[in-house]
């Protein structure tokens, strides 16, 4: 099976300037000599947790599996370079499934110049598991970290939030080019991507930076999907609740000095919707400013791994 | 859960000179500036396929999960540098299991100077899955490949073969130092590690090199475990059958020019048991020379991934 997949990939994969040795040996060799620092991240996605294979096209699963990794690279302002792909495939129909996954992720790899530097393809009696490790390089500005926000910095985000479960958690485009452009053109103090939820990922920046954060409830960009989900659920949760807590938006949260934020908002890079949604403050914790400007403590909510 | 594990790892992990940014950000940053080429490999291990969690200590599973990756680096004559670790943990007892896995793999990481550069820890209702990606650097001699064997080269192996299922497939030491020492001191034309089976992995070298290989049945080093397994099974399979086909020995197979092989066998690096077990020949395929020197075609056997 694995040799059949390798034969398929050898035909399907374009040559890549970084890839000195690809599939067919015990490991791949990447030319990273001019890269200096190497950024590395891994994400594992499981059927029934991160997607429902019975309901979605495997190509969307493949797309998401690589996209979440590229989003982590974007969060570091890192340029994608390569990825390796490990699969645990159900025995029945595994080969077709593997091809579907690759058909979904290869266009994304091509778009962002990611060399597919090998993988490990297995079959078993369990559900599909996809584990991708992505490598990236850094620009001369270095990595964008979580821990650099300063009191007074504005909180600037890309895109809109909430309701990703209705589909965008599978089909989103990682903010790779946006992160690189913003990091190059503006002074960013800190950044992350929204995987667990806007409020919880913002809280991570605040914690790592030793400060707190105030969110201005009235200006948080709410995705159409968040409104649709609130209406569908009818459980009293508002579109704003979904925007703050749903997660898997894979937008960027940035800490930007005020003067720089004004400049950025006045002239955003092409195609990058930006909104200032609050500021970092001395008081630790997360705070929500209501329409009257009153501050209410806000318990960050989002995706939490449950385990005994 | 994941934050608890990160806190545990931050205390447990020693600082590493290559690791500029570790756990706690969206990705890790490795200083690979002086490394040039980066070797990368991934292996995913699943409960019920690569180990039986109900029967073995999680520390042995953790050890194996990293060791198989280091064996792939060894097969390329690559010096281990870093690893990232993705886990799908059963919900019940997942945190204890995760710690057990790390307690098993960290001594190996320390021994070979591997920076643990982050991971992704998940829980689900399925069985344990461990996916590790390892990065390595190359010596000035470059990578050891599968495809470089030449007709006339001797087949030289480390260690002994067969019966790994009795325990050594969990507890083996990857031949990292041995591969680096041999690659530095001798001219090696090709190499691989034995994961699927001595005969099948040798066949891979022969195929990639465009030649065939003759094995001398009388001199193949047979592990004690292969003899015990043959006796236990009592199904007519001989210790030699097990040595040729069992797999997961994680020994090295090397293609070495004859004069160099003689020099190597006369003065092996300390602690490296070496045996010449045959030679590469023009006629494609795998051949077994019996005690009379007669050549019989041999169908390579070993672990095959089964899938519909």
Interface residues (C-beta under 8 A of the other chain):
Chain A: X1 X2 X20 X21 X24 X25 X26 X27 X28 X29 X30 X31 X32 X33 X35 X36 X37 X38 X39 X40 X41 X42 X43 X44 X46 X48 X49 X72 X73 X75 X76 X78 X82 X84 X85 X86 X87 X88 X89 X91 X92 X93 X94 X95 X117 X118 X119 X120 X121 X122 X123 X124 X125 X126 X127 X129 X131 X133 X135 X136 X138 X143 X145 X146 X147 X192 X193 X208 X304 X305 X306 X307 X308
Chain B: X1 X2 X20 X21 X24 X25 X26 X27 X28 X29 X30 X31 X32 X33 X35 X36 X37 X38 X39 X40 X41 X42 X43 X44 X46 X48 X49 X72 X73 X75 X76 X78 X82 X84 X85 X86 X87 X88 X89 X91 X92 X93 X94 X95 X117 X118 X119 X120 X121 X122 X123 X124 X125 X126 X127 X129 X131 X133 X135 X136 X138 X143 X145 X146 X147 X192 X193 X208 X305 X306 X307 X308
